[in-house]
Amino acid sequence: MSERLFFRQWLSGRDFAVDDPVARQMVNFTYVIGDTLTREALLVDPAYSPQELLDRLADEGMRLVGVVATHYHADHIGGNLMGHAVAGIAEIATKVSVPIHVQDSEVTWVTKGTGVGVPPLVTHGSGDVITVGEISVTLIHTPGHTPGSQCLLFEGRLVSGDTLFLDGCGRTDLPGSSPHEMYASLHERLAGLPEDTVLYPGHHYSREPFATLAQVREHNAVLAPRGPEEWLAVYG
């Protein structure tokens, strides 16, 4: 792990947006990935209170150089959440001029939900690498919860959005979701990652906020089925 890595895990409704009842209910995580030397940073899934997130970055002495969306849902990047207006990337785009990194197949969904188009949206395929200072972040396309869900792999950490939680995985009964793709993402696309990789999910649904993949693989029921037929019979 690089000594230059700057990393923060901020919980909505607790660390920011504390007066927002929707944020408190949804318990989303926003992440900061940066370089301690250049003081450059990425925000991952900045919903609910963008200005507060920018202010927190400034308090840490960091400068925003980009945003990454794990997927298009409003509780992660802003938009209409079951009738509630959630601030997010659209508001950030009016305050700072930085690229907003999304997976190729998610662009239409992101634009429809937030009104933000290309640019500032920048599209990526699986395996693309974003650099922030000297820190490299590899994007892994993990469809299933949404068509363009993506995980971020860097410095022995995996920010997984709603693809994989410490317990369970993202829903596959929503527009654009696919249980078949979710199986492939969980059991094939992420299967080769080392056991000591630390998983950082998109929501605080478990007692602990993060865990190693070894711990998750031992206890998470969605990783237990031994084949697609068995998985789909339970989770499809």
N, C-alpha and C positions, 0 to 999 in steps of 0.2 A: 504494500500500500504506500502510495506516495505521501511524503510529509507535506506536500503542497496542497493536498485535498482539503477543501472547505466544504463541509456537509452539514445540513440542518434538516430536521424533520419537525415540521410545525403542524399542530393539530387545530383544525377549525373549531371554533366554539370554545377553545381553551387558550391557545397561544395567540390567536387573532380572531376577529369577528366574534368576540365574546358576548356581545349583546344581540347577536343574530340567532333567533330560535331555530331556523332552518339549518344553519351551520352546526349548532349544537346537536341537532338530531342526526344529521348526516355523517358527522365525525370523519370528514375527509382529511387526508394528509396533503399538505403542500411541501415540496422538497426544494432545497437550495443545493446546487452543485457548483463549486467554484474553485478558484486557484488562490491560495493565500498570498502568493507573491505578486501576481498581476492584479489581484482584487477584482477580477471579473467573475460573474456568476450567471447561472441559468436558474430560472424558476420553473418548476415542474408542477403543472395543474394548479394555477393560481386563481382560485375562485373565492367568492364571497366578499373579500375586502381588498381589492388590488392596491389601493393607495396605502393601506396599512402594511401590506407586504413590501411595497417599495420603500416605505419608511423604515421598516425593520432591516431591510438590506442596507440602507444608508447608515443606520445605527451600527451595523456590523462593519462598516467601512468597505462595503462591496458595491460594485457597479454592475447593473443589469446589462447583459449583452445578448440575451436570448431567452425565449420561453419554449418549453416542450410540453406538448399535450399527449398524455397516454391514450386518450380517446375522447370522443366528441360529447359525452354526456355533460349536462349543464352543471352538475355538482362538482365537476372537475375543471371546466373552462368557462363557465358562465352560460347564461341563456335562460330559457323558460323551464323551470323545474316544477312540474305539476301545479302550474298557476302562479308560482313564486318567481319573481325576477331575480336572477343571481348575476352579480357583476363578475367579470372575468377578463378574458383576453381582449374583448372589444374596448373595455375601459383602459386597459394597459396600452393598447395601440394608439389611444388619443394622448397619452402622456409621454411615451418614449418610442423612439423608432428603432425597434429591434426585430430580428426574424422570429417567427413563431413556427416551430418545427412540428410537422404532423406527418403521419404515414400517408402514402400516396392515396390509398383507397378511402381515406377518411375525409378528404378535402370537401367533398360535396356536403357531407353531414355537418362538418364544422361550420362551413359558410351558412348553411341553412339555419343552424341553431344560434349563431352569434352575429351573422352579418359580416364577418371578417373573411376576406378573400385573398387571392394571390396577386401581388404581395399584400401584407407582410407574411402570409403563410408561405412556408418553404416545405416542399414535399420530399419524402424519403422512402427508400426501399429498405427491406431487411438487410442488416449488415452495414448500413451506412454509419459513419462515425462523425460525431459532433465534437469539436474541441473547444474547451474553455480554458484559456491559458495553456498550461501543459497537461491538463486533464483530458483524457479521451473517453468519450461516452459512446458505446456501441448500441445502436437501436435494433431491437429484435421484434419483428412483426409477429404478433401472437393473436390472430383473429379468433373469434369465438364469442366473447362478450359483445364486441362490435366488429365490423369488417376490418377496421384499421387500428385495432388496439395494438399498442407497442409497449415493450418493456425496455428499460434502460440498464445497461450493464457497464459498470465502471469500478475499478479499484476493489474488486471482491464484493461488490454490492449489486443487488438487483432491485430496482424500483419497478414494481409490477403493475401499478394501476389496479384495475379490477380483473386482471387475468387470473391472478392467484393470490389468495389471502393466506394467513397463517392457518386458518380453518376454513375450508370451502374454497369456492371460486366465484367469479362473477356470474350473474344470471345469463341464461341462454334462451330466454323466452321474450326478448325485447326486439324492437325493429332493428334488423341488420345482424342479429346474433345468430349463432349456429352451434348446436351441441356437437356436431361432427368436427367442426374446426376447433372447438374448445378442447376436445379430446386430443387432437393432434398437437395443439399448443402445449398442453400440460404434459403429455406423455411422449412427445417427440421433439418439439422445438426447444423446450426447456430442459429436456431430460439429460442432456450432456453437461450441464453446468456442475461445477464441483460442489461437493457436500458442504464445504465451509463457506460458500457464498452466503451472504446475509440478505435475507428477503425483507424488503420494505414495501408494504402493501399500500393500496390507495385509500383504505379506510381502517379505522381503529376498531375492528370487530372482535378482537381477541383481547385477553388480559394484557399480554405483552404487545408492544408496538412493533417489534421485529424479532426475527429468529433465523437461525441458519437453515439452509435447505435440508440438511440432515435431520434437524428437528421437525421441520414441516413434513418431510417425506415419511417420517415415522408415524406421525399422528393425524395427518390430513386425509380424510376419507376419500376425497376426490382423486387422490393419487394411488389409492389401493387397488382398484380394478385392474385385472391382468390382460385386458384386451378391449378393443372398441365396442364389441357386442355387449360385454359385461358392463362397461361404463355407460353406454347409451341406455341399457335396460334400467339403470338406476337414475341417471342424471339427464337423459335425453328427453 
